[in-house]
Amino acid sequence: MEKNTILAIVLSIVVLIGFYFVQFTFFPPRQTAVAGQTAGQTATQTAAQPGSTPGGEITATALDTPAAADTADALAGFPIAEEIYTVETPLATIRLSNRGGELTSFKLKEHSAGETGLEMILTGSAPARALSIAFGGKEAAPVSAYFAVQRVSDTVIEFYRDFEYTGGGTDAAPQIFRLTKRYTFYPNEYMFQLDITIDGTASGIQPEFNGRAYTLSFGPQIGPEFETLDERSEYRHYVAYINGKQKTQKVNDNTDARITSHVSWAAIAGKYFAFFVLPDETAYELIFSQRPHESGLSSASRLFIEHPPLKATRTTDSFKFYLGPKTQKALARYDNADNAWGMRDIRMESIANASGFWGAFGWLETGLKWMLSLFYKLVPNYGIAIILVTLFVKLILFPLTKKSSEGTLRMQALAPKMKEIQDKYKDNPQKLNAELAAFYKREKYNPMSGCLPLLIQFPIFIAMYNLFNNHFDLRNALFIPGWIDDLSRPESILHFDWKMPFLGWSDIRLLPFIYVGSQLIYSKVTQTPDTAMNQQMKIMMYAMPIMFFFILYNVPSGLLVYWIASNILAMVQQLAINKYLKGKRAEMGIGAAAPPQKVTPPRRRRRR
């Protein structure tokens, strides 16, 4: 081979190498990825770009092997493996993945679950994928590609990735847009901000997929861990704040609830913790979804936020999310501007109050909660504080209880005369009612005097029930070491790894038995001579406590401590009232009902 030919070949090789070196160094290829696919896989999602025919799509570059895809990602400056990034604040340890720019862990430092912090993102057997993005609607697959990462500061982290989009069908030339997810956390906040930017400025596009720009989703479940949602020990409520009103959404297993109105906030609320989303003014559609037995969880609770078609080539949406305790103290900060964003009158704390009809007694529950906190400061044991609150309420209500007993006693004194009127006019109901009314007026007696004090006490009973069943501070609160270690959960003296047939119990609990005993003794102390003689009342006296034994078997131990204390204090109170009423009975001429005399038939004389 001639020398000049060899030199030309060498120069050609040098030129080619130099060309490719310059190209890949200064003009790297823009590697793209697809929703629901990792690098090296090809996927297609039909969509319609505004102003074009349906059939827009987003694809990853078709490469022959995963190794080739990894090489292309590396050359394009994108990661080829999952990386986890940690953000520490005084309140939480947050972990985020470059896989889709998703939130994988949000662990609360001030609230424990066993010996560790409480995880607010339950995952079951599947990896955590909270705040994932899918191009399209709720059913679209979430983006699984690896994002590039920029640590703006210790508490601000940004994920970004370029995607190819074909808006006019498979024959149209692909165009590029960039997706950016920017998380902003604050030191003393359970609330954080997520800004999502879709930028198609370089190609002049507004990506759209089946009538949606994208869907942001949270799931599969909020913490803490639970065995089942039984509406007593744990539950999930779906709530939205729309036009200044809190509205609970009905969501059963395998059902969805779609909200098309603009919401101030929407929440998935558990018994003690909650997840909130506060969207910006964009016309999103929100979907609550509940699925049983998913991802190793007995129930999955998700929230989807569907974004409408874009109106500009570059759009940024801002969402604020709250993952933390469902307490008035934590949530009321967003009503008085005592927060990082200076927000006011958000009314998030309304979710911490009783809802429905019982919500009318929320003010009473708040007062009892304040009283419970006061006693806890005096005696730092919530079990003793519950007993002291019960004692205080009993002392306040003693005059009403006494008046109710006096009304019952007066009724017994008037019973014979009332019986005469009833027998005399039993065939004339109108005359009977008129005569009884006149009789009550002459005697200056109100038939409701025995019941009215009890009706007045009823709201207090409901408020105390809600307080001791749901109060956040009772969570992990110790009463008696080794027995009642958590007043928010049922206690147990014996646990076994199997469940009783029909009942489904796997623990022997002592408090329900103590409750039944105290209830039976209390019923015995409060019974009157009439009830002692009435067979139906005697059956009720024994049947009701037994029925409640099964109803209350698995309730929080704090609630049973209250109920047992209430029964014991009521017995002491009733004994004092009985002693007082003994003298009253003598004044009114009311004696104990004489037992029925046994009648012995005369003996027949024998005939001789």
PyMOL commands that set and color helices and strands:
alter all, ss='L'
color gray80, all
select helices_A, chain A and resi 3-26+66-76+328-334+348-352+356-378+382-424+429-443+447-449+452-470+472-474+511-526+529-533+535-551+557-588
alter helices_A, ss='H'
color red, helices_A
select strands_A, chain A and resi 47-48+54-59+84-88+92-97+102-113+116-119+121-122+132-134+148-151+156-166+175-184+191-199+215-218+221-222+237-242+245-249+255-259+265-269+273-279+285-294+297-306+314-325+494-495+507-508
alter strands_A, ss='S'
color yellow, strands_A
deselect
rebuild
show_as cartoon
